[in-house]
């Protein structure tokens, strides 16, 4: 259990670690490239370690140091792990690696914990099969564990239902350069499009041509390959969001470093929502400063940045009026059912909240201290920790779950008090 200390008006500067989303993608591309790559500022957390370990078992060499991650790639020729690859509840790892494993020389089984076995992957399997991917669910159809019989991808044209996760699209894109011929992906119902744009931006950096042909069609030239080299992972806007919210609810000022205004990370759009709620935002060359003010409720569609819902919901609890968060039904498929766990936590803090099928209605008020059940979900633990800065008596159970995406979170939070 972690007891959170309240803080008066903040005036702090914190450094934000590398992006988890970008690190996953760079690890995959460097592992498929020929030669040695250096990934500077890569995030080394529980989730990215699962991706790295799986790629090592497929033939890449990966060495982590305090300064960077060194990857010796395979040139796209992957071997098959001799035993099932366990990914716990790392959803990004499961989805990206399912497509990558199609490039292996034999059979690969990808599995995880109980929660992972309830997270959908059927849309990805259906998208890989027309491209030559030999993939199947081993237990319940459309869910992990999955078996991948490698041998490569032939390429061609496929359709992907991305209404529950953009990662189904990113996974196919990342493997596509190593197909026998070019790949076209027709995307239906895309949520969280910025994450696809992050994938495309990374592929371009690694020397592969991939882009939108029209509003629903992506094309990747193949056969091709990623280029090894030195790449820098930008700061993680998702991790920064907790410190922006800290400024908002305390009426203080927090500067987050290692971020760039021109980033493709969709979660940067939370800054615009905080401005609508009454905060002030100022960009500099290497970061952004958020200053809090009297907060007011807003109504917002958050389908493109679902990971920011817990952060915004906490902020809304301290705002005057009602906040409505809509179009995020896919949040129920994350590490926890985040609509349910956010609502549960706010109710424990005596905030009026209504949980809908695809969103939340939150009536701002005066939150009270409570024990918050994180449900082994890193984003629940971190967002409710922020509430503890503004409300006495907030405690987080199982605080170690932040290891999934932000191992230094608690140490970084302490910097706000200095």
C-alpha positions as CSV (number, residue, x, y, z in Angstrom):
1,X,0.0,0.0,0.0
2,X,1.2,3.5,-0.9
3,X,0.1,6.5,1.2
4,X,0.1,9.7,-0.8
5,X,1.1,13.0,0.9
6,X,-0.9,16.1,-0.1
7,X,1.0,19.0,-1.7
8,X,0.4,22.7,-1.7
9,X,0.6,24.8,-4.9
10,X,3.3,23.0,-6.8
11,X,6.3,24.6,-8.7
12,X,8.4,21.7,-10.0
13,X,10.2,20.3,-13.0
14,X,10.4,16.6,-13.8
15,X,12.1,14.6,-16.6
16,X,9.8,12.2,-18.5
17,X,11.1,8.8,-19.5
18,X,11.0,7.4,-23.0
19,X,7.7,6.5,-24.7
20,X,6.5,3.0,-24.1
21,X,4.7,2.9,-27.4
22,X,7.7,4.1,-29.4
23,X,10.1,1.8,-27.5
24,X,8.0,-1.3,-28.3
25,X,8.0,-0.4,-32.0
26,X,11.7,0.5,-32.2
27,X,12.6,-2.8,-30.5
28,X,10.7,-4.7,-33.2
29,X,12.2,-2.7,-36.1
30,X,15.7,-2.9,-34.7
31,X,15.3,-6.7,-34.2
32,X,14.2,-7.1,-37.8
33,X,17.0,-4.9,-39.2
34,X,20.4,-6.2,-40.3
35,X,23.2,-5.0,-38.0
36,X,23.5,-3.2,-34.8
37,X,21.2,-0.4,-33.6
38,X,21.3,1.9,-30.6
39,X,18.0,3.0,-29.0
40,X,18.7,6.0,-26.9
41,X,16.2,7.0,-24.1
42,X,14.3,3.7,-24.6
43,X,11.9,2.9,-21.8
44,X,13.0,-0.2,-19.9
45,X,9.9,-1.3,-18.0
46,X,8.0,-4.6,-17.5
47,X,6.1,-4.4,-20.8
48,X,9.1,-3.5,-23.0
49,X,11.2,-6.2,-21.3
50,X,8.6,-8.8,-22.4
51,X,8.9,-7.6,-26.0
52,X,12.7,-7.6,-25.7
53,X,12.9,-11.1,-24.2
54,X,10.6,-12.5,-26.9
55,X,12.7,-10.9,-29.7
56,X,15.8,-12.4,-28.1
57,X,14.2,-15.8,-28.2
58,X,13.5,-15.2,-31.9
59,X,17.2,-14.5,-32.5
60,X,17.9,-10.9,-31.8
61,X,20.6,-9.8,-29.3
62,X,19.5,-7.1,-26.9
63,X,21.7,-5.4,-24.3
64,X,20.3,-2.9,-21.9
65,X,22.4,-0.3,-20.2
66,X,21.7,2.9,-18.3
67,X,22.2,5.0,-21.4
68,X,20.6,3.0,-24.2
69,X,19.4,-0.3,-25.5
70,X,21.7,-2.1,-28.1
71,X,20.0,-4.4,-30.5
72,X,21.8,-6.7,-33.0
73,X,19.1,-7.5,-35.6
74,X,18.2,-10.7,-37.4
75,X,17.9,-9.3,-41.0
76,X,14.3,-10.5,-40.8
77,X,15.2,-14.2,-40.4
78,X,13.7,-15.2,-37.1
79,X,14.1,-18.5,-35.3
80,X,11.2,-20.2,-33.4
81,X,11.3,-20.2,-29.6
82,X,11.6,-23.8,-28.3
83,X,8.9,-23.2,-25.7
84,X,5.8,-20.9,-25.4
85,X,6.6,-17.2,-24.9
86,X,4.9,-15.8,-21.8
87,X,3.9,-12.1,-22.0
88,X,1.9,-11.8,-18.8
89,X,-0.6,-8.9,-19.5
90,X,1.5,-7.0,-22.0
91,X,-1.1,-6.4,-24.6
92,X,1.1,-4.4,-27.0
93,X,3.7,-7.2,-26.9
94,X,1.1,-9.9,-27.6
95,X,-0.3,-8.1,-30.6
96,X,2.9,-6.8,-32.2
97,X,4.7,-10.1,-31.7
98,X,1.9,-12.2,-33.2
99,X,2.5,-10.5,-36.5
100,X,6.3,-10.6,-36.2
101,X,6.2,-14.3,-35.4
102,X,4.8,-14.9,-38.9
103,X,8.3,-14.2,-40.1
104,X,9.9,-17.0,-38.1
105,X,11.1,-20.3,-39.5
106,X,8.8,-22.5,-37.4
107,X,6.1,-22.5,-34.8
108,X,5.7,-20.0,-32.0
109,X,3.2,-20.0,-29.2
110,X,2.4,-16.7,-27.4
111,X,0.6,-16.8,-24.1
112,X,0.0,-14.7,-21.0
113,X,-1.8,-14.5,-17.7
114,X,-5.6,-14.9,-17.1
115,X,-6.4,-11.3,-18.0
116,X,-4.5,-11.5,-21.2
117,X,-6.6,-14.5,-22.2
118,X,-9.7,-12.3,-22.1
119,X,-8.2,-9.5,-24.3
120,X,-9.3,-9.8,-27.9
121,X,-6.9,-10.6,-30.8
122,X,-9.3,-12.2,-33.3
123,X,-9.3,-9.1,-35.6
124,X,-5.6,-9.3,-35.9
125,X,-5.6,-13.0,-36.7
126,X,-8.3,-12.4,-39.4
127,X,-6.2,-9.6,-40.8
128,X,-3.0,-11.7,-41.0
129,X,-4.6,-14.8,-42.7
130,X,-5.2,-13.2,-46.2
131,X,-1.5,-12.1,-46.2
132,X,-0.4,-15.7,-45.6
133,X,-0.2,-15.7,-41.8
134,X,-0.9,-19.1,-40.3
135,X,-2.3,-18.1,-37.0
136,X,-4.9,-19.6,-34.6
137,X,-6.2,-19.3,-31.1
138,X,-5.4,-22.3,-29.0
139,X,-8.2,-22.1,-26.5
140,X,-11.1,-19.6,-27.0
141,X,-11.5,-18.4,-30.6
142,X,-10.2,-14.8,-31.0
143,X,-8.2,-14.7,-27.8
144,X,-4.7,-15.6,-26.6
145,X,-2.9,-17.9,-26.3
146,X,-2.1,-18.0,-30.0
147,X,-0.1,-20.3,-32.2
148,X,1.8,-18.9,-35.1
149,X,3.2,-21.3,-37.8
150,X,5.9,-19.2,-39.4
151,X,7.3,-19.3,-42.9
152,X,6.7,-15.7,-43.8
153,X,4.0,-13.5,-45.3
154,X,3.1,-13.5,-49.0
155,X,1.7,-9.9,-48.8
156,X,-1.3,-8.6,-50.8
157,X,-4.4,-7.1,-49.5
158,X,-6.3,-7.5,-46.3
159,X,-9.0,-5.8,-44.1
160,X,-8.7,-5.1,-40.4
161,X,-11.4,-4.3,-38.0
162,X,-9.7,-1.8,-35.7
163,X,-12.7,-0.7,-33.7
164,X,-11.3,-2.4,-30.5
165,X,-7.6,-1.6,-30.9
166,X,-5.3,0.2,-33.3
167,X,-2.6,-2.2,-32.4
168,X,-4.1,-4.8,-34.8
169,X,-3.1,-2.4,-37.6
170,X,0.3,-1.5,-36.2
171,X,1.2,-5.1,-35.8
172,X,0.6,-5.9,-39.5
173,X,2.4,-2.7,-40.6
174,X,5.5,-3.6,-38.6
175,X,5.8,-7.1,-40.2
176,X,4.8,-6.0,-43.7
177,X,8.2,-4.9,-45.1
178,X,9.4,-8.5,-44.9
179,X,6.4,-9.9,-46.9
180,X,7.1,-11.3,-50.4
181,X,5.1,-8.5,-52.0
182,X,3.6,-5.1,-51.0
183,X,0.9,-5.0,-48.4
184,X,-2.4,-3.0,-48.5
185,X,-4.4,-2.8,-45.3
186,X,-8.1,-1.6,-45.5
187,X,-8.9,-0.3,-42.0
188,X,-12.4,-0.4,-40.6
189,X,-13.6,1.5,-37.5
190,X,-10.2,2.8,-36.4
191,X,-9.8,4.0,-32.8
192,X,-6.7,5.6,-31.4
193,X,-5.4,6.6,-34.9
194,X,-2.4,8.5,-33.4
195,X,-0.8,5.2,-32.4
196,X,-0.9,4.1,-36.1
197,X,0.7,7.4,-37.0
198,X,3.5,6.7,-34.4
199,X,4.1,3.4,-36.2
200,X,4.3,5.0,-39.6
201,X,6.6,7.7,-38.3
202,X,8.9,5.1,-36.8
203,X,8.9,3.0,-40.0
204,X,9.9,6.0,-42.0
205,X,12.8,6.7,-39.5
206,X,14.0,3.1,-40.1
207,X,14.0,3.6,-43.8
208,X,10.7,1.9,-44.9
209,X,8.0,3.6,-47.0
210,X,4.6,3.2,-45.5
211,X,1.7,5.6,-45.6
212,X,-2.0,6.2,-46.1
213,X,-3.2,5.9,-49.6
214,X,-6.6,7.2,-48.8
215,X,-8.8,7.7,-45.7
216,X,-9.0,3.9,-45.0
217,X,-6.1,2.3,-46.9
218,X,-2.5,1.9,-45.8
219,X,0.2,0.6,-48.1
220,X,3.7,-0.8,-47.3
221,X,6.2,-1.4,-50.0
222,X,7.7,-4.9,-49.9
223,X,10.0,-6.8,-50.0
224,X,12.1,-4.4,-48.0
225,X,14.0,-4.1,-44.7
226,X,14.6,-1.8,-41.8
227,X,17.9,0.1,-41.5
228,X,20.0,-0.3,-38.4
229,X,21.3,2.9,-36.8
230,X,21.1,5.2,-33.8
231,X,17.6,6.3,-32.9
232,X,16.3,8.4,-30.0
233,X,13.0,7.6,-28.2
234,X,11.0,10.7,-27.4
235,X,9.5,11.2,-23.9
236,X,6.2,9.6,-23.1
237,X,3.2,11.9,-23.1
238,X,1.1,9.3,-21.3
239,X,3.6,9.3,-18.4
240,X,3.7,13.1,-18.5
241,X,-0.1,13.4,-18.1
242,X,0.0,12.6,-14.4
243,X,2.2,15.6,-13.7
244,X,0.0,17.9,-15.9
245,X,-3.0,16.7,-13.8
246,X,-1.0,17.3,-10.6
247,X,-0.6,21.0,-11.6
248,X,-4.3,21.2,-12.5
249,X,-5.8,19.9,-9.3
250,X,-3.4,21.7,-6.9
251,X,-3.5,25.0,-8.8
252,X,0.3,24.8,-9.1
253,X,2.8,24.7,-11.9
254,X,4.7,21.6,-13.3
255,X,7.2,21.5,-16.2
256,X,7.7,18.2,-17.9
257,X,10.9,17.8,-19.9
258,X,11.8,15.5,-22.9
259,X,8.6,16.3,-24.9
260,X,8.2,17.9,-28.3
261,X,5.2,19.8,-29.5
262,X,5.3,18.2,-33.0
263,X,5.1,14.6,-31.7
264,X,2.7,12.2,-33.2
265,X,1.7,11.0,-29.7
266,X,-2.0,11.5,-29.5
267,X,-2.0,11.8,-25.7
268,X,-0.5,15.3,-26.1
269,X,-4.1,16.4,-26.9
270,X,-4.8,16.1,-23.2
271,X,-3.1,19.5,-22.9
272,X,-5.9,21.0,-25.0
273,X,-8.5,19.5,-22.8
274,X,-6.8,20.9,-19.6
275,X,-6.8,24.3,-21.3
276,X,-10.5,24.0,-21.9
277,X,-10.9,23.1,-18.2
278,X,-9.1,26.3,-17.1
279,X,-5.3,25.5,-17.1
280,X,-2.6,27.4,-18.9
281,X,-0.1,25.6,-21.1
282,X,3.3,26.9,-22.3
283,X,5.6,25.1,-24.6
284,X,9.4,25.5,-24.7
285,X,12.1,23.8,-26.7
286,X,12.4,20.7,-24.5
287,X,9.1,20.4,-22.7
288,X,5.9,21.9,-21.6
289,X,4.6,23.7,-18.5
290,X,1.1,23.3,-17.2
291,X,-0.3,25.9,-14.6
292,X,-3.5,25.1,-12.8
293,X,-6.5,27.4,-12.3
294,X,-10.1,27.1,-11.4
295,X,-11.4,24.0,-13.1
296,X,-14.6,23.5,-15.0
297,X,-16.2,20.4,-16.5
298,X,-16.2,19.6,-20.2
299,X,-17.7,17.2,-22.6
300,X,-15.2,15.3,-24.8
301,X,-14.9,12.3,-27.2
302,X,-11.7,10.5,-26.1
303,X,-11.7,7.7,-28.6
304,X,-8.3,8.7,-29.9
305,X,-6.6,8.9,-26.5
306,X,-8.3,6.3,-24.3
307,X,-5.3,6.0,-22.0
308,X,-5.9,9.5,-20.8
309,X,-9.4,8.8,-19.5
310,X,-8.3,8.0,-15.9
311,X,-6.1,11.1,-15.8
312,X,-8.9,13.4,-17.1
313,X,-11.4,11.7,-14.8
314,X,-9.3,12.5,-11.7
315,X,-9.0,16.1,-12.9
316,X,-12.8,16.2,-13.5
317,X,-13.4,15.2,-9.9
318,X,-11.9,18.6,-8.8
319,X,-13.7,20.7,-11.4
320,X,-16.9,22.7,-11.0
321,X,-19.7,21.2,-13.0
322,X,-20.1,18.0,-15.0
323,X,-17.6,16.3,-17.2
324,X,-18.8,13.8,-19.9
325,X,-16.2,11.4,-21.4
326,X,-17.6,9.5,-24.5
327,X,-16.7,6.9,-27.1
328,X,-14.2,4.8,-25.1
329,X,-15.9,1.4,-24.9
330,X,-12.5,-0.2,-25.8
331,X,-11.3,0.9,-22.3
332,X,-13.0,-2.2,-21.0
333,X,-10.4,-4.3,-22.8
334,X,-7.3,-2.8,-21.1
335,X,-5.3,-4.2,-18.2
336,X,-8.6,-3.7,-16.2
337,X,-12.0,-2.7,-17.3
338,X,-11.0,1.0,-16.9
339,X,-14.5,2.4,-17.1
340,X,-15.5,0.3,-14.1
341,X,-12.3,0.7,-12.1
342,X,-12.2,4.5,-12.6
343,X,-15.9,4.7,-11.5
344,X,-15.2,2.5,-8.5
345,X,-12.3,4.6,-7.4
346,X,-14.2,7.9,-7.7
347,X,-17.2,6.5,-5.9
348,X,-14.9,5.5,-3.0
349,X,-13.7,9.2,-2.9
350,X,-17.4,10.2,-2.7
351,X,-17.6,11.7,-6.2
352,X,-20.8,11.3,-8.1
353,X,-20.1,9.3,-11.3
354,X,-22.2,7.4,-13.8
355,X,-20.7,4.6,-15.7
356,X,-22.2,4.2,-19.2
357,X,-21.6,1.6,-21.8
358,X,-18.9,3.6,-23.5
359,X,-18.1,6.5,-21.2
360,X,-18.3,8.3,-17.8
361,X,-20.3,11.2,-16.4
362,X,-18.5,12.8,-13.5
363,X,-19.9,15.5,-11.3
364,X,-17.1,17.5,-9.7
365,X,-17.0,18.0,-6.0
366,X,-14.8,17.7,-2.9
367,X,-13.0,14.3,-3.1
368,X,-12.4,12.5,0.2
369,X,-9.6,10.2,1.1
370,X,-10.0,6.5,0.4
371,X,-8.2,3.2,-0.3
372,X,-8.0,2.8,-4.1
373,X,-7.9,-0.7,-5.6
374,X,-5.6,-0.5,-8.6
375,X,-6.7,-3.9,-10.0
376,X,-3.1,-4.5,-11.1
377,X,-3.5,-1.6,-13.6
378,X,-0.7,0.9,-13.8
379,X,-2.8,3.7,-15.1
380,X,-5.3,3.4,-12.3
381,X,-2.6,3.5,-9.7
382,X,-0.8,6.5,-11.2
383,X,-3.9,8.6,-11.9
384,X,-5.4,8.1,-8.4
385,X,-2.0,8.8,-6.9
386,X,-2.4,12.3,-8.4
387,X,-5.6,12.7,-6.5
388,X,-3.7,12.2,-3.3
389,X,-1.8,15.4,-3.9
390,X,-5.1,17.3,-3.5
391,X,-6.9,15.1,-1.0
392,X,-5.6,13.8,2.3
393,X,-5.9,10.1,3.0
394,X,-5.6,8.6,-0.5
395,X,-3.9,5.2,-0.4
396,X,-3.0,3.0,-3.4
397,X,-2.9,-0.8,-3.1
398,X,-0.4,-2.8,-5.0
399,X,1.6,0.2,-6.0
400,X,4.2,-2.0,-7.7
401,X,2.0,-2.3,-10.8
402,X,3.5,1.0,-12.1
403,X,6.5,-1.2,-13.1
404,X,4.5,-2.0,-16.2
405,X,5.1,1.4,-17.9
406,X,6.8,3.8,-15.5
407,X,9.1,2.1,-13.0
408,X,10.4,5.4,-11.6
409,X,6.9,6.8,-11.1
410,X,7.0,7.0,-7.3
411,X,10.5,8.5,-7.2
412,X,9.4,11.1,-9.8
413,X,6.3,11.9,-7.9
414,X,8.4,12.6,-4.8
415,X,10.2,15.3,-6.8
416,X,7.0,17.4,-6.8
417,X,7.5,18.0,-3.0
418,X,11.0,19.4,-3.2
